[in-house]
Amino acid sequence: MKKKLIDITPEKFRCGEATPTCPAVFQSNAGTYLIIASAVNLSEHPGLKHRIGTDETLIEISAELLEGALRGIKIK
């Protein structure tokens, strides 16, 4: 089954014509979130390297973006 995604990115952070790529948060009907964000260089956080699996990536987004997204639309 293909996941249905709802963009719950706060308006302030949404992409526009002048900014076609930008961080974003999507909520799926599978009970998950998909996040577009900047990848973090693990050499900057060596203490986390052992916690990141081969199929995982450490990302960084602003607290304001995440908190705003969590107040967003919920899929029923």
HTML snippet that shows the backbone in 3Dmol.js (N, CA, C, O; Angstrom):
<script src="https://3Dmol.org/build/3Dmol-min.js"></script>
<div id="view" style="width:600px;height:400px;position:relative"></div>
<script>
const pdb = `
ATOM      1  N   MET A   1       0.837  -1.190   0.000  1.00  0.00           N
ATOM      2  CA  MET A   1       0.000   0.000   0.000  1.00  0.00           C
ATOM      3  C   MET A   1       0.879   1.249   0.000  1.00  0.00           C
ATOM      4  O   MET A   1       1.802   1.379   0.804  1.00  0.00           O
ATOM      5  N   LYS A   2       0.578   2.142  -0.898  1.00  0.00           N
ATOM      6  CA  LYS A   2       1.320   3.389  -0.979  1.00  0.00           C
ATOM      7  C   LYS A   2       0.925   4.305   0.179  1.00  0.00           C
ATOM      8  O   LYS A   2      -0.256   4.445   0.495  1.00  0.00           O
ATOM      9  N   LYS A   3       1.922   4.927   0.805  1.00  0.00           N
ATOM     10  CA  LYS A   3       1.643   5.826   1.924  1.00  0.00           C
ATOM     11  C   LYS A   3       0.999   7.117   1.430  1.00  0.00           C
ATOM     12  O   LYS A   3       1.413   7.693   0.424  1.00  0.00           O
ATOM     13  N   LYS A   4      -0.016   7.555   2.157  1.00  0.00           N
ATOM     14  CA  LYS A   4      -0.634   8.858   1.899  1.00  0.00           C
ATOM     15  C   LYS A   4       0.114   9.861   2.770  1.00  0.00           C
ATOM     16  O   LYS A   4       0.258   9.657   3.975  1.00  0.00           O
ATOM     17  N   LEU A   5       0.583  10.929   2.169  1.00  0.00           N
ATOM     18  CA  LEU A   5       1.364  11.930   2.902  1.00  0.00           C
ATOM     19  C   LEU A   5       0.616  13.254   2.980  1.00  0.00           C
ATOM     20  O   LEU A   5       0.025  13.716   2.003  1.00  0.00           O
ATOM     21  N   ILE A   6       0.656  13.845   4.154  1.00  0.00           N
ATOM     22  CA  ILE A   6       0.114  15.187   4.376  1.00  0.00           C
ATOM     23  C   ILE A   6       1.282  16.080   4.769  1.00  0.00           C
ATOM     24  O   ILE A   6       2.015  15.775   5.710  1.00  0.00           O
ATOM     25  N   ASP A   7       1.454  17.176   4.053  1.00  0.00           N
ATOM     26  CA  ASP A   7       2.510  18.138   4.377  1.00  0.00           C
ATOM     27  C   ASP A   7       2.069  18.940   5.597  1.00  0.00           C
ATOM     28  O   ASP A   7       1.130  19.732   5.515  1.00  0.00           O
ATOM     29  N   ILE A   8       2.744  18.738   6.729  1.00  0.00           N
ATOM     30  CA  ILE A   8       2.400  19.470   7.953  1.00  0.00           C
ATOM     31  C   ILE A   8       3.469  20.519   8.281  1.00  0.00           C
ATOM     32  O   ILE A   8       3.571  20.992   9.413  1.00  0.00           O
ATOM     33  N   THR A   9       4.257  20.867   7.266  1.00  0.00           N
ATOM     34  CA  THR A   9       5.268  21.902   7.433  1.00  0.00           C
ATOM     35  C   THR A   9       4.587  23.233   7.706  1.00  0.00           C
ATOM     36  O   THR A   9       3.689  23.623   6.961  1.00  0.00           O
ATOM     37  N   PRO A  10       4.993  23.945   8.760  1.00  0.00           N
ATOM     38  CA  PRO A  10       4.402  25.268   9.005  1.00  0.00           C
ATOM     39  C   PRO A  10       4.593  26.182   7.791  1.00  0.00           C
ATOM     40  O   PRO A  10       5.620  26.121   7.114  1.00  0.00           O
ATOM     41  N   GLU A  11       3.617  27.007   7.531  1.00  0.00           N
ATOM     42  CA  GLU A  11       3.631  27.909   6.368  1.00  0.00           C
ATOM     43  C   GLU A  11       4.937  28.687   6.255  1.00  0.00           C
ATOM     44  O   GLU A  11       5.457  28.864   5.153  1.00  0.00           O
ATOM     45  N   LYS A  12       5.459  29.142   7.357  1.00  0.00           N
ATOM     46  CA  LYS A  12       6.688  29.939   7.381  1.00  0.00           C
ATOM     47  C   LYS A  12       7.862  29.214   6.707  1.00  0.00           C
ATOM     48  O   LYS A  12       8.765  29.862   6.178  1.00  0.00           O
ATOM     49  N   PHE A  13       7.852  27.876   6.722  1.00  0.00           N
ATOM     50  CA  PHE A  13       8.972  27.097   6.216  1.00  0.00           C
ATOM     51  C   PHE A  13       8.717  26.471   4.855  1.00  0.00           C
ATOM     52  O   PHE A  13       9.607  25.824   4.303  1.00  0.00           O
ATOM     53  N   ARG A  14       7.528  26.648   4.302  1.00  0.00           N
ATOM     54  CA  ARG A  14       7.182  25.989   3.042  1.00  0.00           C
ATOM     55  C   ARG A  14       7.973  26.535   1.871  1.00  0.00           C
ATOM     56  O   ARG A  14       8.349  27.707   1.840  1.00  0.00           O
ATOM     57  N   CYS A  15       8.216  25.655   0.901  1.00  0.00           N
ATOM     58  CA  CYS A  15       8.938  26.028  -0.314  1.00  0.00           C
ATOM     59  C   CYS A  15       8.105  26.994  -1.145  1.00  0.00           C
ATOM     60  O   CYS A  15       6.876  27.000  -1.071  1.00  0.00           O
ATOM     61  N   GLY A  16       8.780  27.793  -1.923  1.00  0.00           N
ATOM     62  CA  GLY A  16       8.119  28.714  -2.833  1.00  0.00           C
ATOM     63  C   GLY A  16       8.862  28.716  -4.151  1.00  0.00           C
ATOM     64  O   GLY A  16       9.812  27.956  -4.340  1.00  0.00           O
ATOM     65  N   GLU A  17       8.434  29.559  -5.051  1.00  0.00           N
ATOM     66  CA  GLU A  17       9.086  29.627  -6.355  1.00  0.00           C
ATOM     67  C   GLU A  17      10.550  30.002  -6.228  1.00  0.00           C
ATOM     68  O   GLU A  17      11.391  29.481  -6.961  1.00  0.00           O
ATOM     69  N   ALA A  18      10.862  30.896  -5.310  1.00  0.00           N
ATOM     70  CA  ALA A  18      12.243  31.336  -5.127  1.00  0.00           C
ATOM     71  C   ALA A  18      13.076  30.312  -4.348  1.00  0.00           C
ATOM     72  O   ALA A  18      14.305  30.325  -4.418  1.00  0.00           O
ATOM     73  N   THR A  19      12.406  29.431  -3.611  1.00  0.00           N
ATOM     74  CA  THR A  19      13.085  28.421  -2.802  1.00  0.00           C
ATOM     75  C   THR A  19      12.458  27.060  -3.091  1.00  0.00           C
ATOM     76  O   THR A  19      11.613  26.599  -2.324  1.00  0.00           O
ATOM     77  N   PRO A  20      12.860  26.407  -4.190  1.00  0.00           N
ATOM     78  CA  PRO A  20      12.226  25.140  -4.555  1.00  0.00           C
ATOM     79  C   PRO A  20      12.572  23.973  -3.633  1.00  0.00           C
ATOM     80  O   PRO A  20      11.820  23.001  -3.567  1.00  0.00           O
ATOM     81  N   THR A  21      13.684  24.052  -2.927  1.00  0.00           N
ATOM     82  CA  THR A  21      14.035  23.004  -1.968  1.00  0.00           C
ATOM     83  C   THR A  21      14.089  23.615  -0.579  1.00  0.00           C
ATOM     84  O   THR A  21      14.593  24.723  -0.394  1.00  0.00           O
ATOM     85  N   CYS A  22      13.568  22.884   0.394  1.00  0.00           N
ATOM     86  CA  CYS A  22      13.517  23.405   1.749  1.00  0.00           C
ATOM     87  C   CYS A  22      13.203  22.276   2.711  1.00  0.00           C
ATOM     88  O   CYS A  22      12.709  21.228   2.297  1.00  0.00           O
ATOM     89  N   PRO A  23      13.486  22.481   3.998  1.00  0.00           N
ATOM     90  CA  PRO A  23      13.127  21.448   4.963  1.00  0.00           C
ATOM     91  C   PRO A  23      11.610  21.299   5.026  1.00  0.00           C
ATOM     92  O   PRO A  23      10.870  22.260   4.812  1.00  0.00           O
ATOM     93  N   ALA A  24      11.159  20.085   5.323  1.00  0.00           N
ATOM     94  CA  ALA A  24       9.720  19.841   5.379  1.00  0.00           C
ATOM     95  C   ALA A  24       9.428  18.634   6.266  1.00  0.00           C
ATOM     96  O   ALA A  24      10.288  17.780   6.483  1.00  0.00           O
ATOM     97  N   VAL A  25       8.203  18.582   6.771  1.00  0.00           N
ATOM     98  CA  VAL A  25       7.747  17.459   7.585  1.00  0.00           C
ATOM     99  C   VAL A  25       6.422  16.964   7.012  1.00  0.00           C
ATOM    100  O   VAL A  25       5.500  17.746   6.780  1.00  0.00           O
ATOM    101  N   PHE A  26       6.344  15.654   6.789  1.00  0.00           N
ATOM    102  CA  PHE A  26       5.145  15.025   6.266  1.00  0.00           C
ATOM    103  C   PHE A  26       4.680  13.956   7.245  1.00  0.00           C
ATOM    104  O   PHE A  26       5.495  13.245   7.833  1.00  0.00           O
ATOM    105  N   GLN A  27       3.368  13.846   7.416  1.00  0.00           N
ATOM    106  CA  GLN A  27       2.794  12.802   8.248  1.00  0.00           C
ATOM    107  C   GLN A  27       2.164  11.776   7.316  1.00  0.00           C
ATOM    108  O   GLN A  27       1.477  12.141   6.361  1.00  0.00           O
ATOM    109  N   SER A  28       2.395  10.488   7.588  1.00  0.00           N
ATOM    110  CA  SER A  28       1.832   9.441   6.734  1.00  0.00           C
ATOM    111  C   SER A  28       0.664   8.745   7.424  1.00  0.00           C
ATOM    112  O   SER A  28       0.500   8.819   8.642  1.00  0.00           O
ATOM    113  N   ASN A  29      -0.136   8.072   6.617  1.00  0.00           N
ATOM    114  CA  ASN A  29      -1.247   7.299   7.148  1.00  0.00           C
ATOM    115  C   ASN A  29      -0.763   5.976   7.750  1.00  0.00           C
ATOM    116  O   ASN A  29      -1.576   5.180   8.220  1.00  0.00           O
ATOM    117  N   ALA A  30       0.539   5.737   7.740  1.00  0.00           N
ATOM    118  CA  ALA A  30       1.124   4.533   8.329  1.00  0.00           C
ATOM    119  C   ALA A  30       1.628   4.798   9.743  1.00  0.00           C
ATOM    120  O   ALA A  30       2.280   3.946  10.346  1.00  0.00           O
ATOM    121  N   GLY A  31       1.322   5.991  10.273  1.00  0.00           N
ATOM    122  CA  GLY A  31       1.749   6.340  11.623  1.00  0.00           C
ATOM    123  C   GLY A  31       3.213   6.738  11.702  1.00  0.00           C
ATOM    124  O   GLY A  31       3.852   6.566  12.740  1.00  0.00           O
ATOM    125  N   THR A  32       3.747   7.270  10.605  1.00  0.00           N
ATOM    126  CA  THR A  32       5.149   7.699  10.571  1.00  0.00           C
ATOM    127  C   THR A  32       5.251   9.138  10.079  1.00  0.00           C
ATOM    128  O   THR A  32       4.281   9.707   9.577  1.00  0.00           O
ATOM    129  N   TYR A  33       6.434   9.714  10.229  1.00  0.00           N
ATOM    130  CA  TYR A  33       6.737  11.046   9.707  1.00  0.00           C
ATOM    131  C   TYR A  33       7.915  10.927   8.759  1.00  0.00           C
ATOM    132  O   TYR A  33       8.849  10.168   9.015  1.00  0.00           O
ATOM    133  N   LEU A  34       7.875  11.665   7.678  1.00  0.00           N
ATOM    134  CA  LEU A  34       8.998  11.765   6.754  1.00  0.00           C
ATOM    135  C   LEU A  34       9.507  13.189   6.853  1.00  0.00           C
ATOM    136  O   LEU A  34       8.723  14.138   6.836  1.00  0.00           O
ATOM    137  N   ILE A  35      10.818  13.339   6.955  1.00  0.00           N
ATOM    138  CA  ILE A  35      11.402  14.657   7.168  1.00  0.00           C
ATOM    139  C   ILE A  35      12.467  14.930   6.124  1.00  0.00           C
ATOM    140  O   ILE A  35      13.361  14.113   5.901  1.00  0.00           O
ATOM    141  N   ILE A  36      12.362  16.082   5.491  1.00  0.00           N
ATOM    142  CA  ILE A  36      13.403  16.571   4.581  1.00  0.00           C
ATOM    143  C   ILE A  36      14.204  17.591   5.376  1.00  0.00           C
ATOM    144  O   ILE A  36      13.668  18.602   5.829  1.00  0.00           O
ATOM    145  N   ALA A  37      15.479  17.317   5.538  1.00  0.00           N
ATOM    146  CA  ALA A  37      16.315  18.192   6.362  1.00  0.00           C
ATOM    147  C   ALA A  37      17.769  18.051   5.942  1.00  0.00           C
ATOM    148  O   ALA A  37      18.104  17.239   5.080  1.00  0.00           O
ATOM    149  N   SER A  38      18.611  18.835   6.550  1.00  0.00           N
ATOM    150  CA  SER A  38      20.042  18.780   6.260  1.00  0.00           C
ATOM    151  C   SER A  38      20.672  17.584   6.966  1.00  0.00           C
ATOM    152  O   SER A  38      20.445  17.361   8.155  1.00  0.00           O
ATOM    153  N   ALA A  39      21.465  16.819   6.221  1.00  0.00           N
ATOM    154  CA  ALA A  39      22.217  15.715   6.825  1.00  0.00           C
ATOM    155  C   ALA A  39      23.321  16.311   7.688  1.00  0.00           C
ATOM    156  O   ALA A  39      23.901  17.343   7.351  1.00  0.00           O
ATOM    157  N   VAL A  40      23.601  15.652   8.797  1.00  0.00           N
ATOM    158  CA  VAL A  40      24.622  16.118   9.727  1.00  0.00           C
ATOM    159  C   VAL A  40      25.891  15.303   9.513  1.00  0.00           C
ATOM    160  O   VAL A  40      25.831  14.084   9.352  1.00  0.00           O
ATOM    161  N   ASN A  41      27.029  15.973   9.511  1.00  0.00           N
ATOM    162  CA  ASN A  41      28.317  15.296   9.395  1.00  0.00           C
ATOM    163  C   ASN A  41      28.600  14.589  10.715  1.00  0.00           C
ATOM    164  O   ASN A  41      28.706  15.236  11.757  1.00  0.00           O
ATOM    165  N   LEU A  42      28.720  13.279  10.674  1.00  0.00           N
ATOM    166  CA  LEU A  42      28.917  12.516  11.909  1.00  0.00           C
ATOM    167  C   LEU A  42      30.224  12.838  12.619  1.00  0.00           C
ATOM    168  O   LEU A  42      30.353  12.591  13.818  1.00  0.00           O
ATOM    169  N   SER A  43      31.184  13.381  11.901  1.00  0.00           N
ATOM    170  CA  SER A  43      32.447  13.744  12.564  1.00  0.00           C
ATOM    171  C   SER A  43      32.227  14.888  13.562  1.00  0.00           C
ATOM    172  O   SER A  43      33.046  15.100  14.456  1.00  0.00           O
ATOM    173  N   GLU A  44      31.122  15.620  13.405  1.00  0.00           N
ATOM    174  CA  GLU A  44      30.789  16.690  14.339  1.00  0.00           C
ATOM    175  C   GLU A  44      30.135  16.150  15.615  1.00  0.00           C
ATOM    176  O   GLU A  44      30.066  16.853  16.623  1.00  0.00           O
ATOM    177  N   HIS A  45      29.657  14.905  15.569  1.00  0.00           N
ATOM    178  CA  HIS A  45      28.969  14.284  16.703  1.00  0.00           C
ATOM    179  C   HIS A  45      29.432  12.829  16.847  1.00  0.00           C
ATOM    180  O   HIS A  45      28.624  11.912  16.702  1.00  0.00           O
ATOM    181  N   PRO A  46      30.713  12.608  17.127  1.00  0.00           N
ATOM    182  CA  PRO A  46      31.242  11.244  17.165  1.00  0.00           C
ATOM    183  C   PRO A  46      30.560  10.343  18.191  1.00  0.00           C
ATOM    184  O   PRO A  46      30.543   9.125  18.012  1.00  0.00           O
ATOM    185  N   GLY A  47      30.006  10.899  19.243  1.00  0.00           N
ATOM    186  CA  GLY A  47      29.333  10.103  20.257  1.00  0.00           C
ATOM    187  C   GLY A  47      28.039   9.472  19.781  1.00  0.00           C
ATOM    188  O   GLY A  47      27.516   8.570  20.435  1.00  0.00           O
ATOM    189  N   LEU A  48      27.510   9.931  18.646  1.00  0.00           N
ATOM    190  CA  LEU A  48      26.259   9.387  18.117  1.00  0.00           C
ATOM    191  C   LEU A  48      26.470   8.316  17.053  1.00  0.00           C
ATOM    192  O   LEU A  48      25.535   7.593  16.711  1.00  0.00           O
ATOM    193  N   LYS A  49      27.680   8.207  16.532  1.00  0.00           N
ATOM    194  CA  LYS A  49      27.947   7.311  15.409  1.00  0.00           C
ATOM    195  C   LYS A  49      27.501   5.878  15.687  1.00  0.00           C
ATOM    196  O   LYS A  49      26.951   5.227  14.798  1.00  0.00           O
ATOM    197  N   HIS A  50      27.724   5.375  16.893  1.00  0.00           N
ATOM    198  CA  HIS A  50      27.356   3.997  17.219  1.00  0.00           C
ATOM    199  C   HIS A  50      25.846   3.774  17.295  1.00  0.00           C
ATOM    200  O   HIS A  50      25.391   2.630  17.303  1.00  0.00           O
ATOM    201  N   ARG A  51      25.078   4.839  17.350  1.00  0.00           N
ATOM    202  CA  ARG A  51      23.617   4.729  17.458  1.00  0.00           C
ATOM    203  C   ARG A  51      22.907   4.780  16.108  1.00  0.00           C
ATOM    204  O   ARG A  51      21.697   4.570  16.039  1.00  0.00           O
ATOM    205  N   ILE A  52      23.648   5.057  15.037  1.00  0.00           N
ATOM    206  CA  ILE A  52      23.042   5.235  13.719  1.00  0.00           C
ATOM    207  C   ILE A  52      23.281   3.987  12.885  1.00  0.00           C
ATOM    208  O   ILE A  52      24.422   3.630  12.591  1.00  0.00           O
ATOM    209  N   GLY A  53      22.184   3.325  12.504  1.00  0.00           N
ATOM    210  CA  GLY A  53      22.268   2.108  11.711  1.00  0.00           C
ATOM    211  C   GLY A  53      22.673   2.389  10.276  1.00  0.00           C
ATOM    212  O   GLY A  53      22.688   3.539   9.837  1.00  0.00           O
ATOM    213  N   THR A  54      23.000   1.339   9.553  1.00  0.00           N
ATOM    214  CA  THR A  54      23.441   1.486   8.164  1.00  0.00           C
ATOM    215  C   THR A  54      22.350   2.048   7.269  1.00  0.00           C
ATOM    216  O   THR A  54      22.642   2.626   6.222  1.00  0.00           O
ATOM    217  N   ASP A  55      21.096   1.886   7.669  1.00  0.00           N
ATOM    218  CA  ASP A  55      19.983   2.414   6.873  1.00  0.00           C
ATOM    219  C   ASP A  55      19.404   3.694   7.469  1.00  0.00           C
ATOM    220  O   ASP A  55      18.289   4.086   7.123  1.00  0.00           O
ATOM    221  N   GLU A  56      20.143   4.343   8.353  1.00  0.00           N
ATOM    222  CA  GLU A  56      19.674   5.571   9.009  1.00  0.00           C
ATOM    223  C   GLU A  56      20.605   6.741   8.715  1.00  0.00           C
ATOM    224  O   GLU A  56      21.771   6.558   8.364  1.00  0.00           O
ATOM    225  N   THR A  57      20.062   7.950   8.865  1.00  0.00           N
ATOM    226  CA  THR A  57      20.816   9.185   8.646  1.00  0.00           C
ATOM    227  C   THR A  57      20.482  10.160   9.763  1.00  0.00           C
ATOM    228  O   THR A  57      19.320  10.298  10.146  1.00  0.00           O
ATOM    229  N   LEU A  58      21.475  10.822  10.274  1.00  0.00           N
ATOM    230  CA  LEU A  58      21.275  11.866  11.277  1.00  0.00           C
ATOM    231  C   LEU A  58      20.938  13.159  10.538  1.00  0.00           C
ATOM    232  O   LEU A  58      21.677  13.586   9.651  1.00  0.00           O
ATOM    233  N   ILE A  59      19.818  13.776  10.908  1.00  0.00           N
ATOM    234  CA  ILE A  59      19.399  15.023  10.268  1.00  0.00           C
ATOM    235  C   ILE A  59      19.229  16.098  11.323  1.00  0.00           C
ATOM    236  O   ILE A  59      19.146  15.811  12.517  1.00  0.00           O
ATOM    237  N   GLU A  60      19.179  17.336  10.866  1.00  0.00           N
ATOM    238  CA  GLU A  60      18.991  18.462  11.766  1.00  0.00           C
ATOM    239  C   GLU A  60      17.975  19.427  11.173  1.00  0.00           C
ATOM    240  O   GLU A  60      18.097  19.857  10.026  1.00  0.00           O
ATOM    241  N   ILE A  61      16.959  19.762  11.983  1.00  0.00           N
ATOM    242  CA  ILE A  61      15.977  20.774  11.602  1.00  0.00           C
ATOM    243  C   ILE A  61      15.797  21.708  12.790  1.00  0.00           C
ATOM    244  O   ILE A  61      16.133  21.361  13.922  1.00  0.00           O
ATOM    245  N   SER A  62      15.272  22.873  12.527  1.00  0.00           N
ATOM    246  CA  SER A  62      15.080  23.833  13.618  1.00  0.00           C
ATOM    247  C   SER A  62      13.967  23.358  14.557  1.00  0.00           C
ATOM    248  O   SER A  62      13.025  22.690  14.131  1.00  0.00           O
ATOM    249  N   ALA A  63      14.088  23.707  15.818  1.00  0.00           N
ATOM    250  CA  ALA A  63      13.062  23.369  16.803  1.00  0.00           C
ATOM    251  C   ALA A  63      11.730  23.998  16.403  1.00  0.00           C
ATOM    252  O   ALA A  63      10.674  23.390  16.579  1.00  0.00           O
ATOM    253  N   GLU A  64      11.782  25.207  15.870  1.00  0.00           N
ATOM    254  CA  GLU A  64      10.554  25.904  15.471  1.00  0.00           C
ATOM    255  C   GLU A  64       9.820  25.131  14.373  1.00  0.00           C
ATOM    256  O   GLU A  64       8.592  25.048  14.393  1.00  0.00           O
ATOM    257  N   LEU A  65      10.559  24.568  13.420  1.00  0.00           N
ATOM    258  CA  LEU A  65       9.941  23.789  12.352  1.00  0.00           C
ATOM    259  C   LEU A  65       9.298  22.525  12.918  1.00  0.00           C
ATOM    260  O   LEU A  65       8.142  22.234  12.611  1.00  0.00           O
ATOM    261  N   LEU A  66      10.021  21.777  13.732  1.00  0.00           N
ATOM    262  CA  LEU A  66       9.485  20.536  14.285  1.00  0.00           C
ATOM    263  C   LEU A  66       8.285  20.782  15.195  1.00  0.00           C
ATOM    264  O   LEU A  66       7.269  20.095  15.086  1.00  0.00           O
ATOM    265  N   GLU A  67       8.398  21.747  16.080  1.00  0.00           N
ATOM    266  CA  GLU A  67       7.296  22.044  16.996  1.00  0.00           C
ATOM    267  C   GLU A  67       6.063  22.523  16.249  1.00  0.00           C
ATOM    268  O   GLU A  67       4.938  22.163  16.597  1.00  0.00           O
ATOM    269  N   GLY A  68       6.274  23.332  15.228  1.00  0.00           N
ATOM    270  CA  GLY A  68       5.145  23.803  14.423  1.00  0.00           C
ATOM    271  C   GLY A  68       4.494  22.663  13.657  1.00  0.00           C
ATOM    272  O   GLY A  68       3.269  22.606  13.544  1.00  0.00           O
ATOM    273  N   ALA A  69       5.308  21.755  13.131  1.00  0.00           N
ATOM    274  CA  ALA A  69       4.773  20.611  12.389  1.00  0.00           C
ATOM    275  C   ALA A  69       3.956  19.703  13.295  1.00  0.00           C
ATOM    276  O   ALA A  69       2.915  19.188  12.888  1.00  0.00           O
ATOM    277  N   LEU A  70       4.425  19.508  14.518  1.00  0.00           N
ATOM    278  CA  LEU A  70       3.710  18.632  15.438  1.00  0.00           C
ATOM    279  C   LEU A  70       2.348  19.191  15.841  1.00  0.00           C
ATOM    280  O   LEU A  70       1.490  18.453  16.325  1.00  0.00           O
ATOM    281  N   ARG A  71       2.153  20.475  15.644  1.00  0.00           N
ATOM    282  CA  ARG A  71       0.841  21.082  15.892  1.00  0.00           C
ATOM    283  C   ARG A  71      -0.025  21.029  14.646  1.00  0.00           C
ATOM    284  O   ARG A  71      -1.153  21.523  14.651  1.00  0.00           O
ATOM    285  N   GLY A  72       0.502  20.424  13.559  1.00  0.00           N
ATOM    286  CA  GLY A  72      -0.175  20.408  12.258  1.00  0.00           C
ATOM    287  C   GLY A  72      -1.302  19.413  12.153  1.00  0.00           C
ATOM    288  O   GLY A  72      -1.788  18.875  13.148  1.00  0.00           O
ATOM    289  N   ILE A  73      -1.703  19.183  10.923  1.00  0.00           N
ATOM    290  CA  ILE A  73      -2.819  18.307  10.581  1.00  0.00           C
ATOM    291  C   ILE A  73      -2.512  16.864  10.963  1.00  0.00           C
ATOM    292  O   ILE A  73      -1.379  16.403  10.825  1.00  0.00           O
ATOM    293  N   LYS A  74      -3.520  16.163  11.441  1.00  0.00           N
ATOM    294  CA  LYS A  74      -3.383  14.744  11.782  1.00  0.00           C
ATOM    295  C   LYS A  74      -4.245  13.929  10.824  1.00  0.00           C
ATOM    296  O   LYS A  74      -5.404  14.274  10.590  1.00  0.00           O
ATOM    297  N   ILE A  75      -3.699  12.864  10.275  1.00  0.00           N
ATOM    298  CA  ILE A  75      -4.453  11.968   9.389  1.00  0.00           C
ATOM    299  C   ILE A  75      -5.313  11.062  10.242  1.00  0.00           C
ATOM    300  O   ILE A  75      -4.834  10.490  11.221  1.00  0.00           O
ATOM    301  N   LYS A  76      -6.545  10.930   9.891  1.00  0.00           N
ATOM    302  CA  LYS A  76      -7.472  10.036  10.615  1.00  0.00           C
ATOM    303  C   LYS A  76      -7.424   8.665  10.045  1.00  0.00           C
ATOM    304  O   LYS A  76      -8.130   7.774  10.518  1.00  0.00           O
TER     305      LYS A  76
END
`;
const viewer = $3Dmol.createViewer("view");
viewer.addModel(pdb, "pdb");
viewer.setStyle({}, {cartoon: {color: "spectrum"}});
viewer.zoomTo();
viewer.render();
</script>
